[in-house]
């Protein structure tokens, strides 16, 4: 079974459309909303739609929300995506097909491979994102390591200690997961639908801190 983890904070106006589009794309999936006590009533709205909802008392970061969602999920396949309609649910069958056909055990919705892209990204944003991703190329050959849209076999993280920092968890899974074949498929990352971007200066510093911890782990593992 496929379990889709969706971290939320003030996403009430997007949940109904997202739910409908996911169910149209992959009807038999399990959808789990992990909500950080949104003041706009996201959690209650999701529950009324019949979505499994975990409410956390405070806003403690997307990465930790994702991990809490993993713990609640029943599926042997796990997927993570944003709630703000920036990730196209229509790509889910393609991601699922790659795993089911054993062509990949980790699939990333990528803005950086041929056919992918991001609408409305300014040149300064593109430059900063490129600088931020550059150090990660020594950890993985995946281009879009900051993607928030990915699917993988649960078994690749079993027994692995994850250290959730800030908003970026895909890189940590790529660095620590026990997978054989990771693939990127192109997506067009849409403009956020009336919500504030999660990626700010604080998030970049947290991402750099995450990189430092991953390099430290790799260094000590090599020494051992």
LINPE-V303612 format. One record per backbone hydrogen bond with DSSP energy under -1.0 kcal/mol. NH is the residue of the N-H (numbers start at 1). CO is the residue of the C=O. If there is no record, write none. Layout:
BEGIN
nh = (NH NH)
co = (CO CO)
END
This chain:
BEGIN
nh = (3 4 5 6 8 14 15 18 19 20 21 22 23 24 25 26 29 30 32 33 34 35 36 37 41 45 46 47 48 50 51 52 54 56 63 65 66 67 68 69 70 71 72 73 77 78 79 80 81 91 92 95 96 97 98 99 100 101 102 103 104 105 106 107 108 109 110 116 117 119 126 127 128 129 130 131 132 133 134 136 137 138 139 140 145 147 150 151 152 153 154 156 157 160 173 174 175 176 177 178 179 183 185 187 189 190 193 194 204 205 206 207 208 209 210 211 212 213 214 215 216 217 218 219 220 221 222 223 224)
co = (77 30 79 32 34 11 11 14 15 16 17 18 19 20 21 22 26 2 4 52 6 54 8 35 38 41 42 43 44 47 46 31 33 35 166 61 62 63 64 65 66 67 68 69 1 152 3 150 5 88 89 91 92 93 94 95 96 97 99 98 98 181 181 151 183 149 185 113 187 189 122 123 124 125 126 127 128 129 130 133 134 135 136 136 143 144 80 107 78 105 76 153 154 157 169 170 171 172 173 156 177 106 108 110 117 86 84 192 200 201 202 203 204 205 206 207 208 209 210 211 212 213 214 215 216 217 218 219 220)
END
